[in-house]
Amino acid sequence: MSFRFQHHILHFNRPAKTSRDVLETRDVYYLRATSEDSLVFGFGECAPIWGLSTESKAEVERAIADFDQLVKNPIELRSIMLKIPSLRFALETALYDLANGGIMKPFSEDLTKPIPINGLVWMADIKTMLGECRSKIEQGFTTVKFKIGSHDFQEELDMLKQVRREYNNDDLEIRLDANGAFGVTECLEKLDRLSMLYPHSIEQPIRAGQWQALTEICSRSPIPIALDEELIGVHEIAQKKNLLDTINPNYLVLKPTLHGGFSGSDEWIALAEERSIGWWATSALESNVGLNAIAQWVLTKNVTLPQGLGTGGLFSNNIASPWVVANGQLKYDANLKWNLKPISV
């Protein structure tokens, strides 16, 4: 078996803004695994988010350059996979694809089953965010997630109040994602005010790494708390148990690219379910190659909560795929075909 990487720069249709950063382009590295007879190819995607992923660009590109030697040394390879979870995800998904016959053939048992997803409202000016919310609802979404934390809090609160005036709690489920934007001392007061709008949950209200403060917030918050950035860089099973037992969140937001592929994410799921903690999966701005793998993995889990997987349309130069979003669901359309020419050279 041989391996080959190809660097690709994805371009956002419009800048993707959070309270933490603004993204205009996206580095991804496609991994092609080739069978010994060179007749079958499997694809994976390494898509770290610089500044959020634990690995640096230099570390990723060094590991890619040395990959042929790494795969010959299982002990060293495992060590690198723990340090570079996005590479672990790429290798796992490429091998899944190869084992299933390659060239992005379905490996999930039932691709006819649609996946419920949330519509995502990116940060923009308030008028644009309101318009985006209405557009998502017109498209059939019943769960909409808002990125908050970059505007004046009262402006964001007024925006969400307007949403609630137009769509009641029975018609629309609101999710919030603060990306760590709230200060510790102000967090509970802000959560109290947001709770009047009956949101489903809020992701990462304060910056990651403040376990003592987050533990208290989780115990006192009127809104269910979901951990996102808090999970990044936590790969050993003992560390995962300690985090969940200490903080005791309501939900986990799982991103296989950031959490060490399916194997790392499956560990989180097992530990969460033992503790009656809910979870959902979301993409980490991968192209459709990574999204395909995550969506098929999700289909094996019999999920009921809406997932965060509708990112395929964010990029102007994505890899064309059979995955489509319709009526608030992600679906695999067998009548559509992959266009893998950009990554098959």
N, C-alpha and C positions, 0 to 999 in steps of 0.2 A: 504494500500500500504506500502511496506517495501523497504528499500534501503540497498545496500551493496557495499562497495568499495574493489577493488583489485589492489594493487600496482604492476607495471610491469616496468622493465628496458629495454628499447629498445637499441640495439647496432647498431651504424652506420657501414655500410660496409667499409667506410673509414672516417677519421676525417673530420667533416664539419667545414670549416674555413671561418670566415668573418674578417673584419677589427677590429671587437670588441672581438671575442672569437674563441676558437676551441672546438668543441663538439665531444666527442667520445661515450657518452651514453646519455640516455634521460629518465627521470622519467615521467611516466604517471600513472594515477589512473583511472581505469575503474569503472564506476558507473552502477550497475544493479538495475533497478527499477522493483519490482515484484508486480503483481496485487494482490488484496485481496484474490482471490481464488487460488493464486500461480500457475496459469496455463499459464500466459503470462509474458514474461520478456522483458524489454526495456533497451538498452545499451547507455551510454554516455561516454565521455572521458574528464577527467580533465588533461590538459597537459601544465602547466605553464613552462616558460623558465626561469630558475633561473638566476638572474642578469639582465633580460630584463623585465619580468613580474613585475607588481607592488607588487604582493604578494610574501612572503617568503615561504620557505619550511616549516618552523615551523607553519606559519599561515595556510597553506593548510592542513597540517596533523592534526592540532588541530581542524579545522572545520570538517574534515572528521571524526575524533574520536567523535565529538559532534553532528554529522549530524542528528541522530534519534531525538534528542531533538530540534534541530534547525527547522526541518520541522513542528514541532508542534506550533511554534511561528512565524507567518507570518511577523511580524514587524522586529524581530531579523534576520529572514532568509533574508529579503530584504536587510538589512544593511550589512550582511555578503556577499551577492551576489555582492553588489557594491564594496566591498573591495577586493573580490576574483573573478574577472571576469572569470577565467578559470573554476571555480566551477559552475558559472552561466551557462556557455556553456554546461558543463556536464549534469546539471540538465535539461536544456531545451531540449537537444537532446535525453536524456533518456526518457523524457515524450513524446516527439514526437514519438519515436519508440514504446513506450508502447501503445499510443493511436491508432497507426496504425496497431496493431496486434503483435508487438514485433518481437524479433529475427531478427533485421536489415532488415525488409521488406521495400521496397521502399515507401517513403511518397511523393516523387515528382510526378507530373502528367505525365511527359513524360521522362522516363529514356532512351528512344531510341535516344534522341538528344545528339550528342557529344558536349563537351565543349572545345572550343579552349584554348590552354594553351601555355605558353612560356617554352622553354627549359632552364634549369638553369645551368650555368657554375660556379661551386664553386671555391673559391680561391685555387690556387695551384701554382706550378712554371709555368712560362709563356708558356713553351713548352706544358705542360699538359693541360693548359687552352685552347690553340689553338686547340689541338687535341680533346678536349671535345666539343668545338664549332663545329668543322667539323663533329664529330660524331652525334651531335644533328641535324644538317642539313641533314645528310644522313638518319636519322630516320624520317624525314618529317617535322621538325619544321621550321616555317618561322619567328618566333620571338624567339630570344635568349637573355637571361638576364645574364649580367656579374656582379659578385660581385667584386668590385674594392676597392682600398684604402690601401692594405697591402704591395704592392710593391712600388718601386720608380715610381713616376708618369710618367716619360718619358718612362719607360719600359712598363707600362700599355697602354700608348698612342700608342707606336709603335706596341703593340700587336693588338690593335683595328684597327690601320691603315692597318695591314696585313689582318685582317678580311675583311675590306672594299675593299682591292685590289682583294680579292677572291670572294666577294659577294657584289653586288651593293645594293643600297637602295631599289630598286624595288623587289629584291629577298630576302632580309633579313632585318627584323626590329630588331634593337639593343635596348635593355633596359639596363640601368645601375643602380646599387645599391651601394652607397658609405657607407651605414650604419654609417653616421655621421663622416666620416674619414677626410673631408677637414676642414682646418682652416678657420675662418671667413675672414681673410685678403687676403687669397690666393684663395678663392673659385671662385669668378667671373672670375679670370684669367684662372683657370683650366677649368671652364665651357666653356669659349670662345674657348679654344683649343680643347676640346671634341666636340664642336658643328660642327667642320669641318667634323666630321664623321657621321653627321645626325642621332644621336640617337633619339629614340622616346621620352624618358624621363629619368630622373635620380631621384632615391629615396634618400631622406634624405641626402643631400650633407654635411650638418654640424650637429654637435651634437644637440640633442633635447633640448628644453628649452631656446633657444636664439631667442625669437620671433622678436625682433627689427631687428636683423641681417637677419633673414630668410625672413622677410617681404621685405626688400630691395633686397635680392637675388632673390626672386620670381618676383619682379617687373622689374628686370634688366636682368635676365638670358636669354641667347639665347636658352636654353634647357628647355622644360616644367619640372616643379618640382612636384614630388609626395611626399606626406607626409606619413611616416611610423611610426617610433618610436615617432614622435611628437604627435601622437594620443593616445599613451599608457597612461593610468591613467586619461584620460579626459572622465568622465562618465555622468556628469550632463548636461542637454540640454543647459543651459545658457552658460556653459563653452565651449561647442562644437560650438555654434553660435559665441562666441567671438573669438575663435581660427580661424575659417574660415573667418570671416569678417576682422580680423586683418591681417592674413598672405596672404590670397587669393591665395592658391596654384592652380595648374592645375589639379592635381589628388590626390585621397586618395587611400592608399593601406590598405584594410580592412582584419583584422584577427579576426574572431569571438572569438577565444580562449582568445585573449588579450583585446578585446573590449566589453566584456560582452555578449557573445552569439549572437544569431540572433537579439534579441530585441535591444541590444546596437548597432549592426552594421546597422540595419534598420534605426535607428535614424540618423546615419552618412549619409546614402544614401539619405534620405529625405532632409536633410539640404544641402547636396552637389548638388543635382539636382535642388533645389530652386535657387542655386547660379551658375548654369551651370558649376559645377566642376565635372570632370569625376572620375571614380573609377574602381577598380578591386579588387577581393578577392584573398587572398593567404592563404595557410595553414601556421601554425606556428609549423611545424615539428611534427604534430600529427601522430599517427598510422593510419591505414586504417579505424579504427572505427570513429575517428574524421573527417578524409578526406571524408568518405561517407556522413556524415551529411552536411558538408560544400558544397560538390559537388551538393547534392540534393537541398540545399537552393539556390545555384547559378542558378540551372536550372529553378527556379521560377522567375528569374529576366530578362530573355530574353537578356542576355549579348551578346555583339559583340566583345568587347576587349578581347584579350587572358588573361586568368586567371593564377594565380600562384599555381596550384594545383597538380603538378606532383611529389609529394614527396614519394609516396608509396614504391618506390624501394630503398630508402635510407638506410633501416634497414635490418639487417640479420635475425631478428626474429619478423618481422611484422605479423599482423593478416591477413591470406590469405583472399582475398575478390574478388568479381566479377569485380572490377574496373581495367581497363587496359589502358595503354597509347599506342597509335598507330597513326602515321602520324600527330604528333603535336596536338593530341586531347585526352582528357580523356573520356573514354567510359565505360558504364555499360554493361557487357556481361552476359546476363541472363543464359547462358549455364554454367557459372562458379558458384561455391558455396562458401559461407563463411565457414571458419573453426574457430568456436568460442570456441572450447574446451579449449584453454589456459585461457579463461576468464570466463568460465561457471562453474567452480568448486565451 
